[in-house]
């Protein structure tokens, strides 16, 4: 039986946080690439950092170059002594923004809560 595999382009997250260390940022990226997308039908393609807001042609170009169905982009920033990941997920075919979620980063609990919504 032929198994369909979806490719997801995971862009390197931009770090604007003064609270989190480089290692903590790396751990957040690993959480996405190793734990959240551990499904056998999903494959991660890592891509370089991009701008905060991608326009449809940029999304389509990234998706074409990485053969991805979705593009994931994010910026880590601080607000009121807390760190957040502003996560954006784009559909590759039309370059449309389908998810724009601000996730609290508190020992990754916000990320895990976000994952379980799917």
C-alpha positions, 0 to 999 in steps of 0.5 A: 500500500502506498503511503502519502507523505506530507512535507512541511517547511519549518523555517528557522524561528526568529528570536527577538527574546531577551529572556530565552537563551539560544539553547531554549530557542533550539529546544523549541525548534526541536519540539516542532521538528521531532515531537510535534511532527513525529507522525510517519506521514509528515516529513519536516524540511528545515528552511532559513529564517524569513520575514515576520509576514510572508506574502503569498509569492514568498510562501509559494516559492519556499514551498516549491523549493522544499516540495512542501504542502505547508510552511511554518514560520515563527517569531519568539518575543517577550511581553510582560516578562513572558516569552511567546511564539507567534506561530504562522502556518501557511498553505503552500498552494495559494500561499494563504495564512491558515493559522496565526497563533500567539503561544505562551512559552512556559516550559513548552506547556503552551506549545504542547497545549497548541499541539493537542488542539489538532 
